[in-house]
């Protein structure tokens, strides 16, 4: 196992960006202290060729100026909050609106744009880094002085993401990682010929602003991924909920409660690569990069295309304090936030 660090440029505010590389006999992962970004995850295909399987950009200025949250930690809240209003008991907090009249991914100066403090961590059979960030009361409109920690742990064929957060007053937290996976390796193909499987019987339908409106059954819809299903079959559907997000998925799926089996699985038969996602969260937003053709070039100089990556945004129910207030968790000094997600990488050599 090997853990190295090097400078990776400076932000527009002259802050030093560091790149941490975690490496074992199977996986190599690059993480930036800017935004907690997972910049690379490299592992072999069925023929032994090691390639990167997450979308990335070439420089820190690219991440600052045109990244659609590639690989980043987003917070204080993942997803959209309607009317940029957060209601906690009888108090309404007005948040910064950065998606029309709504708040998305924590606001304008959200966690994906922050320099995090980083500490190396090592054990007998793992290596990792621990990132910490303090966010003051009413930053982006959210209540509470909070301290957030994200631990990236590399062990064998797994990358674990462990989140925690403490606050000095009542608040809401809901963090996720926004990596875009593409198992073809080094962006050779889009994800349309990859196969998706989800442990979910229900998805949340959205409106034209991608706000949740209704819990719907997946059965007999393009959202039924009980078995491995070819992504392009769903992405090319004329089903209204596919069309409303520019012919793709950008929807929360409500996960079943068996945490011993993967919440989500993705496989690419051509490369033989496979990803399994485990989480303790109640939902996962599946986003298939329906607007990636608008962001320009990737790190290798190729043009990013629509459906070039797929996100597994493990998280709370979206817009929960408005959409499903009975399921919302309010965090207090005596009730801290936590979340854990594991990405497990495999090779099918058949």
C-alpha positions in Angstrom: 0.0 0.0 0.0 1.2 3.5 -0.8 0.0 7.0 0.0 1.6 10.0 -1.7 0.8 13.7 -1.9 1.9 16.5 -4.2 0.9 20.0 -5.1 -1.7 20.3 -7.9 -1.9 24.1 -8.5 -3.6 26.9 -6.8 -7.2 28.2 -6.8 -8.2 31.6 -8.0 -7.9 32.7 -4.4 -4.3 31.5 -4.3 -5.0 28.5 -2.1 -2.7 25.5 -2.6 -4.5 22.4 -3.9 -3.0 19.1 -3.0 -3.5 15.8 -4.8 -3.4 12.6 -2.6 -2.8 9.2 -4.3 -4.0 6.0 -2.5 -2.7 2.8 -4.0 -2.8 -0.9 -3.3 -2.3 -4.0 -5.4 -5.6 -3.5 -7.2 -6.9 0.1 -7.0 -5.4 3.5 -7.4 -7.4 6.5 -6.2 -6.6 10.2 -6.6 -8.3 12.7 -4.3 -8.0 16.5 -4.1 -8.3 18.6 -1.0 -10.3 21.0 -3.2 -14.0 19.9 -2.9 -12.9 16.5 -1.7 -12.9 15.5 -5.3 -12.2 12.0 -6.4 -10.2 12.7 -9.5 -9.3 9.2 -10.5 -10.2 5.6 -9.7 -8.0 3.2 -11.8 -8.2 -0.6 -11.9 -7.7 -3.3 -14.5 -10.1 -4.6 -17.1 -10.5 -8.3 -17.9 -7.3 -8.2 -20.0 -5.3 -6.5 -17.2 -5.2 -3.0 -18.7 -5.4 -0.4 -15.9 -7.6 2.6 -16.7 -9.4 5.4 -15.0 -13.2 4.9 -14.6 -14.4 8.4 -13.3 -14.8 11.5 -15.4 -12.2 14.2 -14.6 -10.7 17.5 -15.8 -7.2 18.7 -16.4 -6.6 21.6 -14.1 -7.9 23.2 -10.9 -9.2 26.2 -13.0 -11.3 23.8 -15.0 -12.8 22.4 -11.8 -13.5 26.0 -10.5 -15.0 27.2 -13.8 -16.9 24.4 -15.5 -17.2 21.3 -13.5 -20.6 19.7 -13.1 -19.5 18.6 -9.6 -17.1 15.9 -11.0 -16.1 13.7 -8.1 -16.9 16.3 -5.5 -18.5 16.3 -2.0 -21.6 18.3 -2.2 -23.3 19.9 0.8 -24.6 21.1 3.1 -27.4 19.4 1.1 -27.3 17.1 -1.9 -29.9 17.9 -4.5 -32.5 20.7 -4.6 -34.4 22.5 -1.9 -37.6 24.0 -3.2 -37.9 27.8 -3.2 -34.5 27.9 -1.5 -36.4 27.7 1.9 -35.4 25.3 4.7 -38.0 24.9 7.4 -36.9 23.6 10.7 -39.8 23.4 13.1 -41.3 26.9 13.1 -38.3 28.7 11.5 -37.8 29.2 7.8 -34.3 29.9 6.6 -33.9 31.6 3.3 -31.1 29.9 1.4 -29.1 31.2 -1.6 -30.9 30.3 -4.8 -28.5 28.9 -7.4 -30.9 26.8 -9.6 -33.6 29.2 -10.7 -35.6 29.9 -7.5 -34.3 26.8 -5.8 -31.2 25.8 -4.0 -29.1 23.0 -5.4 -26.2 21.1 -3.8 -25.8 23.5 -0.9 -25.7 26.8 -2.8 -23.3 29.1 -4.6 -20.2 28.6 -2.4 -21.0 25.0 -1.5 -18.6 22.3 -0.2 -17.4 21.3 -3.7 -15.6 24.7 -4.0 -13.9 24.6 -0.6 -10.3 23.7 0.4 -10.6 21.0 3.0 -8.1 20.2 5.7 -6.5 16.8 5.0 -4.9 14.2 7.3 -3.3 11.0 6.1 -4.6 7.8 7.9 -3.1 4.4 7.8 -3.9 1.0 9.3 -2.6 -2.6 9.0 -4.8 -3.3 5.9 -6.0 0.1 4.7 -4.8 3.6 3.8 -6.9 6.8 3.5 -7.3 10.5 4.1 -9.5 12.3 6.4 -10.9 15.6 5.2 -12.5 18.2 7.6 -14.3 21.4 6.9 -16.0 24.0 9.1 -19.0 25.9 7.8 -20.3 28.9 9.8 -23.8 29.7 10.9 -25.9 30.9 8.0 -23.4 30.2 5.3 -25.5 29.9 2.1 -28.4 30.5 4.5 -28.1 27.2 6.4 -28.3 27.3 10.3 -25.7 26.1 12.6 -21.9 26.2 13.0 -21.1 22.8 11.7 -17.9 20.7 11.4 -17.9 18.0 8.7 -15.5 15.1 8.2 -15.2 12.8 5.2 -12.9 9.8 5.4 -11.8 8.0 2.2 -10.6 4.5 3.1 -9.0 2.2 0.5 -9.0 -1.4 1.5 -8.6 -4.3 -0.9 -11.1 -3.8 -3.7 -13.2 -1.2 -1.8 -13.2 2.5 -1.5 -15.3 3.6 1.6 -16.6 7.1 2.1 -17.5 7.8 5.7 -19.2 11.1 6.5 -19.9 12.8 9.8 -21.1 16.2 10.9 -21.7 18.0 14.2 -23.6 21.2 14.9 -24.1 23.7 17.6 -27.8 24.1 16.9 -30.7 22.5 15.0 -29.9 22.1 11.4 -30.2 19.8 8.4 -27.3 18.0 6.7 -27.3 15.7 3.7 -24.0 15.0 1.9 -23.0 12.9 -1.0 -20.3 12.3 -3.5 -20.9 13.3 -7.1 -18.5 11.0 -9.0 -19.4 10.2 -12.6 -18.5 6.5 -13.3 -17.8 5.1 -16.8 -16.5 1.5 -16.6 -15.3 1.5 -20.2 -12.0 3.0 -19.0 -10.4 6.3 -20.0 -13.6 7.6 -21.5 -13.6 5.3 -24.6 -17.4 5.0 -24.7 -20.4 6.5 -23.2 -22.4 4.5 -20.6 -25.4 3.6 -22.8 -24.1 0.0 -23.3 -23.5 -0.5 -19.6 -25.9 -2.4 -17.4 -27.6 -1.2 -14.2 -29.2 -3.0 -11.3 -30.9 -1.4 -8.3 -32.3 -2.8 -5.1 -35.4 -0.5 -5.4 -39.1 -1.0 -5.9 -39.9 2.8 -6.1 -38.6 5.9 -7.6 -39.5 9.6 -7.1 -41.0 11.3 -10.1 -39.8 14.9 -10.6 -41.2 18.1 -12.2 -39.6 20.3 -14.8 -37.3 21.8 -12.1 -36.2 18.2 -11.0 -38.0 18.7 -7.7 -39.7 15.6 -6.3 -43.5 15.3 -6.8 -44.6 11.7 -6.4 -43.4 8.3 -5.2 -44.0 5.8 -8.1 -43.5 2.1 -8.5 -40.7 1.0 -10.8 -42.6 -2.1 -12.1 -43.3 -2.1 -15.8 -41.5 1.3 -16.3 -38.1 2.3 -17.7 -37.1 2.7 -14.0 -37.3 -1.0 -13.3 -33.8 -2.2 -12.6 -34.5 -5.2 -10.5 -32.3 -7.2 -12.9 -29.3 -6.0 -14.9 -30.8 -3.8 -17.6 -29.1 -2.1 -20.6 -29.0 1.6 -19.9 -29.8 2.8 -23.4 -33.1 0.9 -23.4 -34.3 3.3 -20.6 -32.4 6.4 -21.9 -34.0 6.1 -25.3 -37.5 5.6 -23.9 -40.3 8.1 -24.7 -41.6 7.7 -21.1 -42.5 11.2 -19.8 -40.2 11.0 -16.8 -37.3 10.0 -19.0 -38.0 12.9 -21.4 -38.5 15.5 -18.7 -34.8 15.4 -17.7 -33.5 15.5 -21.3 -33.8 11.8 -22.1 -32.1 10.2 -19.1 -32.2 9.5 -15.4 -32.0 12.2 -12.8 -34.2 10.6 -10.2 -34.1 9.4 -6.6 -34.7 5.7 -6.1 -36.0 4.6 -2.7 -33.8 1.7 -1.5 -35.0 -1.5 0.1 -33.8 -2.1 3.6 -31.5 -5.1 3.1 -28.1 -3.4 3.6 -26.2 -6.7 3.1 -26.8 -6.6 -0.6 -25.7 -3.8 -3.0 -28.0 -0.8 -3.4 -26.7 -0.4 -6.9 -24.6 -2.3 -9.4 -23.1 -1.3 -12.7 -21.3 -3.6 -15.2 -19.6 -3.2 -18.5 -19.4 -6.5 -20.4 -16.8 -5.2 -22.9 -14.2 -4.3 -20.3 -15.4 -6.9 -17.7 -15.4 -4.2 -15.0 -18.1 -4.1 -12.4 -19.1 -1.7 -9.6 -21.2 -2.5 -6.5 -22.5 0.3 -4.3 -23.4 -0.3 -0.6 -24.9 2.4 1.6 -26.8 3.1 4.8 -28.8 5.9 3.2 -32.5 5.6 2.3 -32.1 6.8 -1.3 -29.8 7.0 -4.3 -30.1 9.6 -7.0 -29.1 8.1 -10.3 -27.9 10.7 -12.8 -26.9 9.8 -16.3 -25.1 12.9 -17.4 -27.9 14.3 -19.5 -26.2 17.6 -20.0 -22.6 16.6 -20.1 -22.2 17.6 -23.7 -22.3 21.2 -22.5 -19.2 21.2 -20.4 -16.4 21.0 -23.0 -13.3 18.8 -22.9 -12.3 16.1 -20.4 -8.8 15.7 -19.1 -7.6 13.7 -22.1 -8.7 16.5 -24.5 -11.7 14.6 -25.8 -15.1 16.3 -25.9 -17.4 15.3 -23.1 -20.6 13.8 -24.5 -24.1 13.3 -23.2 -24.5 10.1 -21.1 -20.7 9.9 -20.6 -21.0 9.1 -17.0 -23.4 7.9 -14.3 -23.6 9.2 -10.7 -24.7 7.2 -7.6 -25.6 10.0 -5.2 -26.4 8.1 -2.0 -28.3 10.4 0.3 -31.4 11.2 2.2 -34.8 11.6 0.5 -34.6 14.7 -1.7 -36.1 18.0 -0.5 -37.2 15.8 2.4 -38.3 18.6 4.9 -40.8 19.8 2.3 -41.6 16.6 0.3 -41.6 14.0 3.1 -41.4 16.0 6.4 -42.3 13.0 8.5 -39.0 11.3 7.3 -36.8 14.3 7.8 -33.9 14.2 10.3 -33.0 17.3 12.2 -29.5 17.3 13.6 -28.7 18.9 17.0 -25.7 19.0 19.3 -26.8 15.7 20.7 -27.8 14.1 17.4 -24.9 14.2 14.9 -25.0 13.4 11.2 -23.4 10.3 9.7 -23.5 8.4 6.4 -21.4 5.6 4.9 -21.1 4.5 1.3 -18.8 1.8 -0.1 -17.8 1.4 -3.7 -16.6 -2.1 -4.5 -14.8 -2.8 -7.7 -14.7 -6.2 -9.5 -13.5 -7.9 -12.7 -15.6 -10.5 -14.6 -13.0 -12.3 -16.8 -15.6 -14.5 -18.5 
